Amino acid sequence: MTKNLLSPRESQVAHALSNKETAVAVDYATKAISRPKLLAPDALCLLRGERELVPLPARGLGPEKMAGKLQRPLNIVRRDGRRLFVSLGARNRPHAMKRACQFEILREEQVVAWLR
């Protein structure tokens, strides 16, 4: 039997970083990659359900875990996720994280806070 060398928190962070969207968010927050050109946040109109989803993929959560965290039905979370992609003009989850950083709806301090 091998002993896990990571604490539960470190293990959680390591798992989250295996997701591309999480890696993108962390790279921008820690300035490992250059911040993308900022876009006018006023140009973006998100519904409350969409806005609440923004930080969750950055934490490596899938739709089922997002639904549990937000205490909403899975189909509603998926619908809001699709709407969020359209609103952000995103092609996929990593691109959605880049666009969220560009519109400044996913901030460095949010990402750094959950890494601790």
N, C-alpha and C positions, 0 to 999 in steps of 0.2 A: 504494500500500500504506500503510495506517495503522498507526501504532505503538500498541501497547497501553500506556496510561498507568498501568495498575495492575501491581503486582508479582504474581507467581504467587500468593502468599499472600493479597494483597488481593483478587485476582480470585476465589479460592476462597471467601473470606468473603462477598463480594458475591453470588456465586451462591447460597450457603447462605441468605443473608438474603432471597432471592427466594421461599423456601419459607415458607408461613404458620406451620408449626410451629416453624421456626427463629426467625422474627420474634417469636413469642409468648415463647419461652424467653429470647431476648436482651432483650426488653422488660422481663420480670420481673427478670432478672439485673442489668440496668443501671438499674432503677427508673424506666424511662420510663413505665411504668404501675404503678398501685398493686398491691402484692402481694395475691393472693387470700387469703381467710380460710384459715388453716392447718387441716388435718385431722389427726387422731391417726394417726401412722405405725403404731402398734400394730394399728390396725384393718385394715391392709392386709397380706395374705399373698401374696407373689409367689414364684414358683419362680425358681431361679437363671437359667434361660434368659430369663425375662421381665425380670428385674432388669437383666441385661446389655444388653438392648435399649433401656432408658430413655434414655440420653444420645444415642443414635445418630440418631433423627429430629431432635433438637434441632440436630444438626450438618448437617442437610440430606441425610442418607443415605436412599436408598430401600432396599427389601428386598434387591435384588441386591448392593448395596455393603455392606449390613449382613452378609449371608451371607459375603461375602469377608473382611470385617474380623474376623468372629468365627470364621471357618473352619468354618462349618456349612452343611449343605445348605439350599438356598433354601426348600424346603417346611417344614423345621423352623423356620426364622426366621419364615416367614409364620404358622405355627401359634402360635408363641410370641407374635407380635404380636397376633393375634386374642385370645389369652388375656389379654394385658396390657390390651387395651382393655376387656375384660369386667371384669377385676380393678379397673381404675381407674374404671370407670363412664363411659368416654369415648365420645363420639359420632363423633369424627374425630381426625386427628393433632394439630391445634392444641389441641383440647380435652384430648387426652391429655397434652400438655405442661403445660397449666394444672393438670390434676389431679396430675401428677408434682411440680409445684412445691408444690401444696397439701399433699401427703403428705410433702414434703421428701425425695423420692428423686431429684429433680433439683435440685441446689444451685447457687446463684449462682456459686460459685467454679469449678464444673465448666464452666459456660457461658463465663465470662470467660476461663478458661485456654485454651480452644480458639480464642477470638477473637484472642488475642495471637499 
